[in-house]
């Protein structure tokens, strides 16, 4: 009995001790499980938040916005890494020529109209750092319109060697700015055409759709470029393409909110003159000539004719400034020809021009091209609101001298002399900007040509020209 009692009491005591122990173990396990569940719940919530954000970011990248700004259609991704835009330009010129003198072989100028430029193209950005451009041309100069390419290139902008420096590496075909006036868009120039010397020089190794590879750099107040160039697109009759180069630097040493001073220099040239001989004999020639700052008629009144040459070098100096609604600029160019079989001739030219915007807008300085921008009217044309757009008056004096050792009147051309002639043009103009897309330009120019024939006769001309341009550009 005692043994049985002792055994029973021991069992009760053991049960009393084991019960709390088992209870404590279960509670700890439950607590641990609850903690794990809470942790998993938190991780799941974090995962859901991350997934939601990732989806939002993906949707943002995939989304696109279409805009129509100043007539230009554009589609861009929300993050700015993708962009596609359409550009268009139309310039319709009309001109009346009035020859003031009667000289031997006087030009019969073609008064009339011409679609100077008629371009449509696309441009855009892919993968944030790659730009592209493809533009077709359906207009032309000299009263002749023709279809062709104007620009086609790709460009990389992701190289950042120095903080704050914008870099563009480009290959394809385009028109590199060769000077101050060339750095201003042809849709924003003060006059219908660039000064004669600037236009002639830009076509030595540059010009529209000149093939090339180059680099462009700019900061807030400076610009620099270096380009190796080849032939023009569509060139025919060449059996060895031209090779040339373009270099340019520009600065704004004085710069403020409503003023800037521009100083620049450029050098360009032909390293390898194109071979135009169909046979084994090489025919390497250059020809310097230019129209009188208008393209309705195609006559070139100053012309060196062909010069046998191995190369050409052109040097230019640039100076300009704007203060509020006043802008002035000028350039000087010298062109040296490495002639074959005779002394090397040199030619030069310069211009000075200015504009006063009557409605107060400015031609601000732009470091992206190292030049001045066109006018953006502060208020669009709207008679109902009493606003008339922007108005501007402009004047220019330009000289292009293509004589070298020209000799005297009544005498034959001296040995090695070049009688290309000297062209002096005085131009005044009135520009009206109804809005940022439309522009009208009216100008009068007096053209004076001083040129001797091979026999020493004066064959220069005096011409007055009144012209009008109607333009839209987006």
VOVO-247367 format. One line per 8 residues: for each residue z, x, y of C-alpha. Coordinates in nm, 2 decimals. Example, Ala and Ser with C-alpha at 12.3 -4.5 7.8 and 13.67 -1.06 7.14 Angstrom:
0.78:1.23:-0.45; 0.71:1.37:-0.11
This chain:
0.00:0.00:0.00; 0.09:0.27:0.24; -0.22:0.46:0.15; -0.44:0.15:0.20; -0.26:0.08:0.53; -0.31:0.43:0.65; -0.68:0.42:0.56; -0.73:0.09:0.75
-0.55:0.21:1.06; -0.76:0.53:1.06; -1.08:0.32:1.04; -0.96:0.11:1.34; -0.88:0.42:1.54; -1.22:0.57:1.46; -1.40:0.25:1.55; -1.21:0.24:1.88
-1.31:0.59:1.96; -1.68:0.56:1.85; -1.75:0.23:2.04; -1.70:0.38:2.39; -1.90:0.68:2.29; -2.19:0.47:2.16; -2.17:0.26:2.48; -2.18:0.56:2.70
-2.48:0.71:2.52; -2.68:0.38:2.55; -2.60:0.35:2.92; -2.72:0.71:2.98; -3.04:0.65:2.79; -3.11:0.33:2.98; -3.04:0.51:3.31; -3.27:0.80:3.21
-3.54:0.55:3.11; -3.50:0.36:3.44; -3.53:0.69:3.63; -3.85:0.78:3.44; -3.99:0.44:3.51; -3.91:0.47:3.88; -4.08:0.82:3.89; -4.39:0.69:3.71
-4.40:0.39:3.94; -4.39:0.63:4.24; -4.66:0.85:4.09; -4.87:0.54:4.03; -4.82:0.43:4.39; -4.92:0.77:4.51; -5.23:0.78:4.29; -5.33:0.43:4.42
-5.29:0.56:4.78; -5.49:0.87:4.71; -5.76:0.67:4.53; -5.78:0.43:4.83; -5.81:0.71:5.08; -6.07:0.88:4.87; -6.27:0.56:4.85; -6.24:0.52:5.23
-6.35:0.87:5.29; -6.65:0.83:5.05; -6.74:0.50:5.22; -6.72:0.67:5.55; -6.95:0.95:5.44; -7.19:0.70:5.29; -7.19:0.47:5.59; -7.45:0.50:5.87
-7.49:0.37:6.22; -7.82:0.28:6.38; -7.84:0.32:6.76; -8.11:0.28:7.03; -8.02:0.50:7.32; -8.27:0.53:7.61; -8.54:0.40:7.39; -8.48:0.65:7.10
-8.41:0.50:6.76; -8.15:0.70:6.57; -7.96:0.67:6.24; -7.65:0.88:6.19; -7.38:0.90:5.92; -7.03:0.82:6.03; -6.91:1.19:5.99; -7.21:1.32:6.18
-7.34:1.54:5.90; -7.67:1.34:5.86; -7.90:1.23:6.14; -8.25:1.10:6.17; -8.43:1.01:6.50; -8.78:0.93:6.62; -8.92:1.08:6.94; -9.22:0.98:7.14
-9.40:1.11:7.46; -9.69:0.97:7.65; -9.83:1.12:7.97; -10.13:0.96:8.12; -10.29:1.15:8.41; -10.54:1.05:8.67; -10.69:1.29:8.93; -10.95:1.30:9.21
-11.10:1.65:9.28; -11.26:1.73:9.62; -11.44:2.07:9.64; -11.43:2.19:10.00; -11.70:2.46:9.99; -12.04:2.52:9.84; -12.06:2.85:9.65; -12.30:2.97:9.39
-12.22:2.82:9.05; -11.97:2.58:9.20; -11.78:2.37:8.94; -11.87:2.01:8.90; -11.51:1.88:8.87; -11.45:1.58:8.65; -11.24:1.33:8.84; -11.09:1.07:8.60
-10.82:1.03:8.35; -10.67:1.21:8.06; -10.39:1.16:7.81; -10.22:1.49:7.87; -9.97:1.44:7.59; -9.94:1.17:7.33; -9.68:1.27:7.08; -9.48:1.10:6.80
-9.24:1.28:6.58; -8.92:1.29:6.38; -8.62:1.51:6.40; -8.28:1.52:6.23; -7.99:1.70:6.06; -7.90:1.73:5.70; -7.58:1.87:5.55; -7.44:1.91:5.90
-7.59:2.26:5.96; -7.96:2.21:5.90; -8.20:2.07:6.16; -8.57:1.98:6.12; -8.85:1.87:6.35; -9.20:1.74:6.28; -9.41:1.63:6.57; -9.78:1.53:6.60
-10.00:1.56:6.91; -10.27:1.31:6.99; -10.33:1.41:7.36; -10.48:1.72:7.51; -10.58:1.91:7.82; -10.91:1.95:8.00; -11.00:1.59:7.95; -11.02:1.63:7.57
-10.77:1.45:7.34; -10.74:1.56:6.98; -10.51:1.51:6.69; -10.30:1.80:6.57; -9.95:1.94:6.51; -9.72:2.02:6.80; -9.41:2.14:6.62; -9.28:2.17:6.26
-8.97:2.38:6.19; -8.64:2.40:6.01; -8.33:2.55:6.17; -7.99:2.66:6.05; -7.69:2.63:6.29; -7.40:2.71:6.06; -7.37:3.08:6.13; -7.08:3.14:6.36
-7.05:3.52:6.42; -6.84:3.48:6.73; -6.61:3.20:6.84; -6.77:2.98:7.11; -7.13:3.11:7.05; -7.39:2.86:6.93; -7.64:3.01:6.70; -7.98:2.87:6.58
-8.19:3.05:6.32; -8.54:2.89:6.31; -8.87:2.93:6.12; -9.19:2.73:6.14; -9.40:2.64:6.44; -9.28:2.55:6.79; -9.29:2.65:7.16; -9.02:2.91:7.25
-8.91:2.91:7.62; -9.08:3.22:7.76; -8.93:3.19:8.11; -8.73:2.97:8.35; -9.00:2.71:8.41; -9.09:2.71:8.04; -8.73:2.64:7.96; -8.75:2.30:8.14
-8.90:2.03:7.91; -9.25:1.93:7.99; -9.12:1.58:8.03; -8.88:1.69:8.30; -9.08:1.93:8.52; -9.10:1.89:8.89; -9.49:1.88:8.88; -9.76:1.77:8.64
-9.80:2.12:8.51; -9.62:2.45:8.51; -9.71:2.72:8.77; -10.03:2.89:8.66; -9.88:3.23:8.59; -9.60:3.08:8.39; -9.85:2.87:8.19; -10.07:3.17:8.12
-9.79:3.40:8.01; -9.64:3.14:7.78; -9.96:3.13:7.58; -9.99:3.50:7.52; -9.74:3.51:7.23; -9.59:3.17:7.26; -9.72:2.82:7.34; -9.71:2.49:7.15
-9.70:2.52:6.77; -9.70:2.90:6.76; -9.58:3.01:6.42; -9.27:3.22:6.42; -8.92:3.32:6.30; -8.65:3.37:6.55; -8.29:3.35:6.66; -8.13:3.16:6.96
-7.78:3.22:7.10; -7.60:3.06:7.38; -7.25:3.02:7.53; -7.12:2.81:7.81; -7.30:3.02:8.08; -7.56:3.23:7.90; -7.86:3.22:7.67; -8.05:3.47:7.47
-8.35:3.45:7.22; -8.56:3.68:7.01; -8.87:3.55:6.82; -9.14:3.72:6.62; -9.46:3.51:6.64; -9.79:3.47:6.47; -10.10:3.26:6.52; -10.14:2.91:6.67
-10.17:2.63:6.43; -10.53:2.53:6.37; -10.67:2.86:6.50; -11.02:2.92:6.37; -11.26:3.21:6.40; -10.99:3.47:6.32; -11.01:3.73:6.04; -10.68:3.89:6.11
-10.40:3.69:6.28; -10.22:3.79:6.60; -9.87:3.92:6.59; -9.64:3.90:6.89; -9.29:3.87:7.01; -9.08:3.69:7.27; -8.74:3.80:7.41; -8.54:3.64:7.69
-8.19:3.64:7.84; -8.05:3.41:8.11; -7.71:3.38:8.28; -7.53:3.15:8.52; -7.31:3.41:8.71; -7.20:3.14:8.95; -7.12:2.80:8.80; -6.93:2.49:8.90
-6.92:2.12:8.87; -7.21:2.05:9.10; -7.38:2.39:9.15; -7.51:2.69:8.95; -7.70:3.01:9.01; -7.95:3.12:8.74; -8.06:3.48:8.68; -8.29:3.58:8.39
-8.53:3.83:8.25; -8.79:3.81:7.98; -9.04:4.03:7.80; -9.31:3.92:7.56; -9.62:4.06:7.42; -9.90:4.09:7.16; -9.83:4.37:6.91; -10.14:4.31:6.70
-10.45:4.15:6.87; -10.63:3.90:6.65; -10.95:4.02:6.48; -11.23:3.78:6.56; -11.51:3.98:6.39; -11.66:3.83:6.08; -11.78:4.16:5.94; -11.61:4.48:5.85
-11.60:4.59:6.22; -11.29:4.48:6.40; -11.33:4.28:6.72; -11.00:4.28:6.90; -11.01:4.12:7.25; -10.79:3.94:7.49; -10.88:3.70:7.77; -10.65:3.60:8.06
-10.75:3.28:8.24; -10.59:2.96:8.36; -10.66:2.62:8.51; -10.54:2.52:8.86; -10.21:2.35:8.75; -10.39:2.03:8.63; -10.56:1.94:8.31; -10.78:1.64:8.39
-11.07:1.88:8.44; -11.09:2.17:8.20; -11.23:2.43:8.45; -11.05:2.77:8.46; -11.12:2.91:8.81; -10.97:3.25:8.74; -11.08:3.44:8.43; -11.08:3.81:8.33
-11.33:3.74:8.06; -11.29:3.93:7.73; -11.12:4.27:7.74; -11.12:4.50:7.44; -10.75:4.56:7.37; -10.49:4.67:7.12; -10.20:4.49:7.28; -10.05:4.31:7.58
-9.70:4.32:7.74; -9.57:4.08:8.00; -9.25:4.12:8.20; -9.08:3.85:8.40; -8.79:3.80:8.63; -8.62:3.46:8.70; -8.40:3.33:8.98; -8.29:2.98:9.06
-8.01:2.76:9.18; -7.90:2.41:9.23; -7.64:2.26:9.47; -7.58:1.89:9.43; -7.93:1.73:9.48; -8.11:2.04:9.59; -8.28:2.27:9.34; -8.49:2.59:9.40
-8.64:2.84:9.15; -8.89:3.12:9.13; -9.04:3.37:8.89; -9.24:3.69:8.90; -9.46:3.81:8.61; -9.65:4.13:8.54; -9.90:4.16:8.26; -10.02:4.50:8.13
-10.31:4.52:7.89; -10.36:4.81:7.65; -10.74:4.83:7.69; -10.97:5.01:7.44; -11.21:5.27:7.59; -11.11:5.24:7.95; -10.81:5.25:8.18; -10.54:4.99:8.13
-10.55:4.70:8.38; -10.25:4.51:8.52; -10.22:4.16:8.66; -9.94:3.96:8.81; -9.83:3.63:8.96; -9.54:3.45:9.10; -9.42:3.12:9.23; -9.14:2.96:9.43
-9.06:2.58:9.42; -8.79:2.34:9.52; -8.69:1.98:9.50; -8.47:1.74:9.69; -8.35:1.43:9.51; -8.33:1.16:9.77; -8.09:0.94:9.57; -7.84:1.22:9.51
-7.89:1.32:9.14; -7.89:1.68:9.03; -8.10:1.92:8.82; -7.81:2.06:8.63; -7.82:2.40:8.45; -7.84:2.39:8.07; -7.73:2.68:7.86; -7.90:2.55:7.54
-8.24:2.66:7.68; -8.13:2.87:7.98; -8.29:2.64:8.24; -8.26:2.33:8.45; -8.26:1.98:8.32; -8.45:1.69:8.47; -8.31:1.41:8.68; -8.12:1.13:8.51
-8.12:0.83:8.75; -7.76:0.72:8.83; -7.88:0.36:8.86; -8.19:0.21:8.69; -8.46:0.02:8.87; -8.34:-0.34:8.91; -8.45:-0.53:9.22; -8.22:-0.81:9.13
-7.92:-0.57:9.17; -8.07:-0.39:9.46; -8.12:-0.06:9.27; -8.44:0.14:9.26; -8.39:0.43:9.02; -8.41:0.79:9.15; -8.66:0.94:9.40; -8.74:1.30:9.45
-8.97:1.52:9.68; -9.09:1.86:9.56; -9.30:2.15:9.69; -9.44:2.46:9.53; -9.64:2.77:9.62; -9.79:2.98:9.34; -10.01:3.29:9.31; -10.20:3.42:9.01
-10.39:3.75:9.06; -10.63:3.84:8.78; -10.80:4.12:8.98; -10.76:4.49:8.89; -10.96:4.75:9.08; -11.20:4.46:9.19; -11.38:4.66:9.45; -11.55:4.54:9.77
-11.76:4.24:9.88; -12.13:4.31:9.83; -12.07:4.59:9.58; -12.09:4.59:9.21; -11.77:4.59:9.00; -11.63:4.95:8.99; -11.61:5.12:8.65; -11.31:4.97:8.46
-11.26:4.71:8.73; -11.18:4.34:8.65; -11.28:4.06:8.88; -11.08:3.78:8.74; -11.00:3.64:9.08; -10.69:3.54:9.28; -10.57:3.18:9.27; -10.33:3.04:9.54
-10.20:2.68:9.51; -9.99:2.48:9.75; -9.85:2.16:9.60; -9.63:1.88:9.72; -9.52:1.59:9.51; -9.32:1.27:9.50; -9.14:1.17:9.17; -8.99:0.83:9.09
-8.76:0.77:8.79; -8.71:0.40:8.73; -8.49:0.48:8.43; -8.43:0.77:8.19; -8.74:0.68:7.99; -9.01:0.60:8.25; -9.13:0.84:8.52; -9.42:0.83:8.78
-9.54:1.14:8.96; -9.78:1.17:9.25; -9.89:1.50:9.39; -10.14:1.67:9.62; -10.24:2.03:9.57; -10.47:2.26:9.76; -10.63:2.53:9.55; -10.78:2.84:9.70
-10.97:3.09:9.48; -11.08:3.43:9.60; -11.31:3.58:9.35; -11.61:3.82:9.35; -11.90:3.80:9.11; -12.02:4.11:8.92; -12.28:4.16:9.20; -12.01:4.13:9.47
-12.08:3.78:9.59; -11.79:3.55:9.69; -11.77:3.28:9.42; -11.42:3.15:9.50; -11.36:2.78:9.57; -11.14:2.56:9.78; -11.04:2.24:9.61; -10.81:1.95:9.71
-10.67:1.74:9.43; -10.47:1.42:9.43; -10.32:1.32:9.10; -10.09:1.07:8.94; -9.89:1.08:8.61; -9.74:0.78:8.43; -9.50:0.89:8.16; -9.26:0.75:7.90
-9.05:0.98:7.69; -8.77:0.90:7.44
